[in-house]
Amino acid sequence: MKRVLYILQQSIYNKNNKWLTADSNIQMMRGLLMQLHKDFKWDILIAPVKDFADIKSYKQIFDSKNVKFIPWDRPVSAFDNRYHFDTIEFKKIIKKGNYDIVWSNISELTRNIKTILTYMKSPAKIVHACYWMDCPCINEEKVSKDISYDWRQFDGAECADLVVFTCNSTKQAFFDNAKYKFDKKYIKKIKKKSVIFDFGFSFNEVMHYQSSEKFNKTTIIFGNRLSEINYTHHKELIQAVNSLYKKRKDFQVVFTNPSQKIKWKDLKKQVKPLYIYSEKPLDRKRYFDLLTKSHINVSLFFIERYGGCFSREAIADGLLSVVPKVYEYKRILGRFYPFYTNLNNLEKVINKAINAVHNGYKTNDNIHRRNNESAFEIVGEIVKKCLLKL
């Protein structure tokens, strides 16, 4: 049985500087382990339990005899972790682990990992995955162009044995951006070892918690994180629902607010139709209870091409979705889906969606079929075959 070292990228932490398991990166890892924990030996490089706000044991994340969590001290910062790397500690882990595969989810660090494996004469193959792709050359930058991540993301992909993209849209963005900076022979090399692992949710998990019980008021749920940089466009949503609330009072808006970087007391002041399900971070049971009782999912990523795992789960749970007509949203929902928004018409589209819920609107089978292609239960087999070939 192959041994895999899985280097977790963590990005959600609370106002007290503690990590949260509501992180989609952790949930993607959980879904992967649910499917493949019997097929490989997994060591998970993760922050120490003491640095989490919502768990007291790693068993609360996943419990299996084939899965071992290795505490790895790291700054409680999504940005710092893209360049922080403890070479002394990592060498100890590699020496002790005797790994066949090292799966790097912090793409900016993959070259560091390759260097140490080469130095230590380790035969381990490297899987390189990126969930925060920076593409400044096509106007899809995630950070200031003075510190663009794409240099290190491309560098990491070049030295890896398998390069993972979350979907075809992100793969296209990577190569569209790369042609402005990098030599064709290296681009070609990366293309040859690229695969798509589109795992966004567990179909079985959604079905396990699914219920016919709904909130009395039509409920709009915003499941993505809130932050001052507003990359999820929650500020535009607040403006739209406040304006609509002046005209109709038959709906409510709920935020999961996983990182809690925006304080609840501020949301209470800012959001007129606000309904608070909980001010505490949600575990999976309560998260799905909230999701299945809601009616409308609003997800507003424009340059985060995957569109978020929350959107996949909401569609699987039967919610009507209000989203931009871009990338994976468009692929899954189709060209003629009636509830697309360009932000300028967000209030109008939400109003239309509320009316549709009242009239019994349901997403069609083709939408569910395309969405279910992202289920761990399907993609897990693709991942398994690729890992066994390395």
C-alpha positions as CSV (number, residue, x, y, z in Angstrom):
1,M,0.0,0.0,0.0
2,K,1.5,3.4,-1.1
3,R,2.3,6.0,1.6
4,V,1.2,9.5,0.9
5,L,2.2,12.7,2.7
6,Y,-0.6,15.2,2.2
7,I,0.5,18.8,2.9
8,L,-2.7,20.6,3.8
9,Q,-3.2,24.2,2.8
10,Q,-5.2,26.1,5.5
11,S,-6.8,29.4,4.9
12,I,-9.7,30.0,7.3
13,Y,-9.0,31.3,10.8
14,N,-11.0,33.4,13.2
15,K,-10.6,36.8,14.8
16,N,-8.7,35.2,17.7
17,N,-6.1,33.8,15.2
18,K,-7.3,30.2,15.5
19,W,-7.7,27.9,12.6
20,L,-11.2,26.6,11.7
21,T,-12.2,23.3,10.2
22,A,-14.9,25.1,8.2
23,D,-12.1,25.6,5.7
24,S,-13.0,24.2,2.3
25,N,-9.5,22.8,2.0
26,I,-10.0,20.7,5.0
27,Q,-13.4,19.6,3.8
28,M,-12.0,18.6,0.4
29,M,-9.3,16.6,2.3
30,R,-12.1,14.9,4.3
31,G,-14.0,14.0,1.2
32,L,-10.9,12.6,-0.4
33,L,-10.1,10.5,2.7
34,M,-13.7,9.2,2.8
35,Q,-13.2,7.6,-0.6
36,L,-9.5,6.6,-0.4
37,H,-8.5,5.9,3.2
38,K,-8.6,2.2,2.6
39,D,-6.4,2.4,-0.5
40,F,-3.4,4.3,0.7
41,K,-1.6,5.1,3.9
42,W,-2.1,8.9,4.6
43,D,0.0,11.2,6.7
44,I,-1.6,14.7,6.9
45,L,0.6,17.6,7.6
46,I,-1.6,20.0,9.5
47,A,-1.5,22.7,12.2
48,P,-1.3,21.6,15.8
49,V,-4.7,21.0,17.5
50,K,-3.9,23.8,20.0
51,D,-4.1,26.2,17.1
52,F,-7.7,25.2,16.2
53,A,-10.7,27.0,17.6
54,D,-13.3,24.2,17.0
55,I,-11.6,20.8,17.6
56,K,-9.9,19.1,20.5
57,S,-8.7,16.1,18.6
58,Y,-7.9,15.3,14.9
59,K,-10.4,12.5,15.2
60,Q,-13.1,15.1,14.9
61,I,-11.8,15.8,11.4
62,F,-11.3,12.1,10.3
63,D,-10.7,8.9,12.1
64,S,-9.1,5.9,10.3
65,K,-6.3,3.5,11.1
66,N,-4.8,4.4,7.7
67,V,-4.8,8.2,8.4
68,K,-2.3,9.8,10.7
69,F,-2.2,13.6,11.4
70,I,1.2,15.1,11.8
71,P,1.2,18.5,13.7
72,W,3.3,21.0,11.8
73,D,3.8,24.4,13.4
74,R,2.9,27.2,10.9
75,P,1.9,30.8,11.1
76,V,-1.9,31.2,11.5
77,S,-2.0,33.1,8.2
78,A,-3.1,32.0,4.7
79,F,-0.6,34.5,3.2
80,D,2.4,33.7,5.4
81,N,2.0,30.0,4.7
82,R,2.8,30.5,1.1
83,Y,6.4,31.2,1.8
84,H,7.0,29.9,5.4
85,F,8.8,26.6,5.3
86,D,10.7,24.8,8.1
87,T,13.3,22.8,6.2
88,I,14.8,21.2,9.3
89,E,11.4,19.8,10.5
90,F,10.4,18.8,7.0
91,K,13.6,16.8,6.5
92,K,12.7,14.9,9.8
93,I,9.2,14.1,8.4
94,I,10.6,12.8,5.1
95,K,13.3,10.7,6.7
96,K,10.8,9.1,9.1
97,G,7.9,8.6,6.6
98,N,9.5,6.7,3.7
99,Y,6.8,8.1,1.4
100,D,5.9,7.1,-2.1
101,I,4.0,10.3,-2.9
102,V,4.2,13.8,-1.5
103,W,1.0,15.8,-2.3
104,S,1.7,19.5,-2.1
105,N,-1.4,21.7,-1.8
106,I,0.7,24.8,-1.1
107,S,1.9,25.3,-4.7
108,E,4.4,28.1,-3.9
109,L,6.4,25.6,-1.8
110,T,6.6,22.7,-4.2
111,R,10.1,23.6,-5.4
112,N,11.3,23.6,-1.8
113,I,9.8,20.1,-1.4
114,K,11.5,18.9,-4.6
115,T,14.8,20.2,-3.4
116,I,14.7,18.4,-0.1
117,L,13.5,15.1,-1.7
118,T,16.4,15.3,-4.2
119,Y,18.9,16.2,-1.5
120,M,17.7,13.3,0.6
121,K,17.6,10.9,-2.4
122,S,13.9,10.2,-1.8
123,P,12.1,8.4,-4.6
124,A,8.8,10.0,-3.7
125,K,6.8,11.4,-6.5
126,I,5.3,14.9,-6.2
127,V,1.6,15.9,-6.7
128,H,1.3,19.6,-7.1
129,A,-2.2,21.3,-6.6
130,C,-3.1,24.9,-6.5
131,Y,-6.4,26.3,-5.0
132,W,-5.6,30.0,-5.1
133,M,-4.3,30.6,-8.6
134,D,-2.8,33.9,-9.4
135,C,-3.1,35.0,-13.0
136,P,-2.1,38.7,-13.3
137,C,-1.3,38.6,-17.0
138,I,-5.0,37.9,-17.8
139,N,-6.3,40.4,-15.2
140,E,-7.2,37.7,-12.7
141,E,-4.6,38.6,-10.0
142,K,-5.2,37.6,-6.4
143,V,-2.5,39.7,-4.9
144,S,-0.5,42.8,-5.8
145,K,1.5,42.4,-9.0
146,D,4.6,43.4,-7.1
147,I,4.4,40.0,-5.3
148,S,2.7,37.9,-7.9
149,Y,2.3,34.2,-6.9
150,D,2.3,32.9,-10.5
151,W,6.1,32.7,-10.7
152,R,6.3,30.2,-7.8
153,Q,3.1,28.4,-8.9
154,F,4.5,27.8,-12.3
155,D,7.9,26.8,-10.8
156,G,6.2,24.3,-8.6
157,A,4.2,22.8,-11.4
158,E,7.4,22.5,-13.5
159,C,9.2,20.3,-10.9
160,A,6.2,18.1,-10.0
161,D,5.4,14.7,-11.3
162,L,1.6,15.3,-11.5
163,V,0.0,18.7,-11.8
164,V,-3.6,18.9,-10.5
165,F,-6.2,21.5,-11.5
166,T,-9.6,21.8,-9.9
167,C,-11.5,22.2,-13.2
168,N,-10.9,22.9,-16.9
169,S,-11.6,26.6,-16.3
170,T,-8.7,27.0,-13.8
171,K,-6.4,24.9,-16.1
172,Q,-7.2,27.2,-19.0
173,A,-6.5,30.3,-16.8
174,F,-3.1,28.8,-15.8
175,F,-1.9,28.3,-19.3
176,D,-3.4,31.5,-20.7
177,N,-1.4,33.4,-18.0
178,A,1.7,31.3,-18.5
179,K,2.2,32.1,-22.1
180,Y,2.9,35.7,-21.2
181,K,5.8,34.8,-18.9
182,F,7.2,31.4,-19.5
183,D,9.0,29.5,-22.2
184,K,6.9,27.3,-24.5
185,K,8.9,24.1,-23.8
186,Y,8.2,24.3,-20.0
187,I,4.5,25.0,-20.7
188,K,4.3,22.0,-22.9
189,K,6.0,19.9,-20.2
190,I,3.5,20.9,-17.6
191,K,0.5,20.2,-20.0
192,K,1.7,16.7,-20.5
193,K,1.5,15.9,-16.8
194,S,-1.7,17.8,-16.0
195,V,-4.9,16.3,-14.7
196,I,-8.2,17.6,-13.4
197,F,-9.4,16.5,-10.0
198,D,-12.8,18.2,-9.7
199,F,-13.9,17.1,-6.3
200,G,-16.1,19.7,-4.6
201,F,-18.5,17.8,-2.4
202,S,-19.7,14.5,-1.2
203,F,-23.0,13.4,-2.7
204,N,-23.6,10.9,0.0
205,E,-23.0,13.5,2.7
206,V,-25.5,15.9,1.1
207,M,-28.1,13.1,0.8
208,H,-27.5,12.0,4.4
209,Y,-28.5,15.4,5.8
210,Q,-31.1,16.3,3.2
211,S,-34.6,17.1,4.5
212,S,-37.9,18.4,3.2
213,E,-38.1,20.8,6.1
214,K,-37.7,24.5,5.1
215,F,-37.7,27.8,6.8
216,N,-41.1,29.5,6.7
217,K,-39.6,32.6,5.0
218,T,-37.9,32.2,1.7
219,T,-34.2,32.1,2.8
220,I,-31.2,33.3,0.9
221,I,-28.0,31.7,2.1
222,F,-24.5,33.2,1.5
223,G,-22.1,30.4,2.3
224,N,-18.7,31.9,1.4
225,R,-16.4,33.8,3.7
226,L,-16.7,37.5,4.4
227,S,-13.7,39.8,4.4
228,E,-12.7,43.4,4.0
229,I,-11.2,42.7,0.5
230,N,-14.7,41.7,-0.6
231,Y,-13.5,39.1,-3.1
232,T,-16.7,37.1,-2.6
233,H,-18.8,40.3,-3.2
234,H,-20.8,40.0,0.0
235,K,-21.0,43.8,0.1
236,E,-23.0,43.9,-3.2
237,L,-25.3,41.3,-1.9
238,I,-26.0,43.3,1.3
239,Q,-26.8,46.4,-0.8
240,A,-29.1,44.4,-3.1
241,V,-31.1,42.7,-0.3
242,N,-31.4,45.9,1.7
243,S,-32.9,47.7,-1.3
244,L,-35.2,44.8,-2.1
245,Y,-36.3,44.6,1.6
246,K,-37.8,48.0,1.2
247,K,-40.2,46.6,-1.4
248,R,-41.0,43.2,0.1
249,K,-40.6,41.6,3.5
250,D,-41.2,37.9,2.7
251,F,-37.6,36.8,2.7
252,Q,-34.6,36.6,5.0
253,V,-30.8,36.4,4.5
254,V,-28.4,34.1,6.4
255,F,-24.6,34.1,6.4
256,T,-22.4,31.2,7.5
257,N,-19.6,33.7,8.0
258,P,-17.0,30.9,8.5
259,S,-14.0,33.0,9.3
260,Q,-15.9,35.5,11.3
261,K,-13.6,38.3,10.1
262,I,-16.7,40.4,9.8
263,K,-18.3,40.8,13.2
264,W,-21.9,39.7,13.7
265,K,-22.7,43.0,15.5
266,D,-21.7,44.8,12.2
267,L,-23.8,42.4,10.1
268,K,-26.8,43.1,12.4
269,K,-26.4,46.8,11.6
270,Q,-25.7,46.4,8.0
271,V,-28.2,43.7,6.8
272,K,-31.9,44.6,7.2
273,P,-33.4,41.2,6.4
274,L,-30.7,39.3,8.4
275,Y,-31.6,36.0,10.1
276,I,-28.9,34.6,12.4
277,Y,-28.9,30.8,12.5
278,S,-25.8,30.8,14.7
279,E,-23.0,33.1,15.6
280,K,-20.6,30.2,16.1
281,P,-18.8,28.3,13.4
282,L,-20.9,25.5,12.1
283,D,-20.0,21.8,12.2
284,R,-21.0,19.7,9.3
285,K,-24.3,18.6,10.8
286,R,-25.5,22.1,11.6
287,Y,-24.1,23.4,8.3
288,F,-26.2,21.0,6.3
289,D,-29.2,21.6,8.5
290,L,-29.0,25.3,7.6
291,L,-28.3,24.5,3.9
292,T,-31.2,22.1,3.4
293,K,-33.7,24.5,5.1
294,S,-32.7,27.3,2.8
295,H,-34.1,28.1,-0.6
296,I,-31.7,30.3,-2.6
297,N,-27.9,30.1,-2.8
298,V,-26.0,33.3,-3.7
299,S,-22.4,32.7,-4.9
300,L,-20.6,35.6,-6.5
301,F,-17.1,34.5,-7.5
302,F,-16.0,36.2,-10.8
303,I,-12.3,35.3,-11.0
304,E,-12.3,32.4,-8.7
305,R,-13.2,30.2,-11.6
306,Y,-14.1,27.0,-9.7
307,G,-16.9,28.9,-8.0
308,G,-16.5,27.4,-4.6
309,C,-17.4,24.1,-3.0
310,F,-20.4,25.7,-1.3
311,S,-22.1,26.3,-4.6
312,R,-21.7,22.6,-5.5
313,E,-23.2,21.5,-2.2
314,A,-26.1,24.0,-2.6
315,I,-27.0,22.8,-6.1
316,A,-26.8,19.1,-4.9
317,D,-29.2,20.0,-2.1
318,G,-31.7,21.4,-4.5
319,L,-31.3,25.1,-3.9
320,L,-31.9,27.6,-6.6
321,S,-28.7,29.5,-7.4
322,V,-28.0,33.1,-8.1
323,V,-24.5,33.3,-9.7
324,P,-22.5,35.1,-12.4
325,K,-22.7,33.6,-15.9
326,V,-19.0,32.6,-15.9
327,Y,-16.8,29.5,-16.0
328,E,-17.9,26.6,-13.9
329,Y,-21.2,28.2,-12.9
330,K,-22.1,28.5,-16.6
331,R,-20.8,25.0,-17.3
332,I,-23.0,23.4,-14.6
333,L,-26.1,25.5,-14.9
334,G,-26.1,25.9,-18.7
335,R,-26.3,28.8,-21.1
336,F,-30.0,29.5,-20.7
337,Y,-30.2,29.4,-16.9
338,P,-32.6,32.2,-15.8
339,F,-30.9,33.4,-12.6
340,Y,-27.5,34.8,-13.7
341,T,-26.3,38.1,-12.3
342,N,-23.7,40.6,-13.4
343,L,-23.9,42.3,-9.9
344,N,-25.6,45.4,-11.4
345,N,-28.9,43.5,-11.7
346,L,-28.4,41.5,-8.5
347,E,-31.5,42.9,-6.7
348,K,-33.6,42.2,-9.8
349,V,-32.4,38.7,-10.1
350,I,-32.9,37.9,-6.4
351,N,-36.4,39.2,-6.6
352,K,-37.0,37.0,-9.6
353,A,-35.5,34.0,-7.7
354,I,-37.8,34.6,-4.7
355,N,-40.8,34.6,-7.0
356,A,-39.6,31.4,-8.7
357,V,-39.3,29.7,-5.3
358,H,-42.9,30.7,-4.5
359,N,-43.9,29.2,-7.8
360,G,-42.2,25.9,-7.1
361,Y,-39.2,26.2,-9.4
362,K,-36.8,23.3,-9.4
363,T,-33.4,22.9,-11.0
364,N,-33.5,20.3,-13.8
365,D,-31.9,16.9,-14.0
366,N,-29.2,18.0,-16.5
367,I,-27.9,20.6,-13.9
368,H,-27.8,17.9,-11.2
369,R,-26.0,15.5,-13.6
370,R,-23.3,18.0,-14.4
371,N,-23.0,19.1,-10.8
372,N,-22.7,15.5,-9.6
373,E,-19.6,15.0,-11.8
374,S,-17.8,16.9,-9.0
375,A,-18.8,14.4,-6.3
376,F,-16.0,12.6,-4.4
377,E,-17.8,9.4,-5.0
378,I,-17.0,9.8,-8.8
379,V,-13.8,11.7,-8.8
380,G,-12.2,9.5,-6.1
381,E,-11.7,6.7,-8.6
382,I,-9.9,9.1,-11.0
383,V,-7.6,10.2,-8.2
384,K,-6.9,6.6,-7.1
385,K,-5.9,5.6,-10.6
386,C,-3.6,8.6,-11.0
387,L,-1.9,8.0,-7.7
388,L,-1.4,4.3,-8.3
389,K,0.3,5.1,-11.6
390,L,2.9,7.3,-10.0
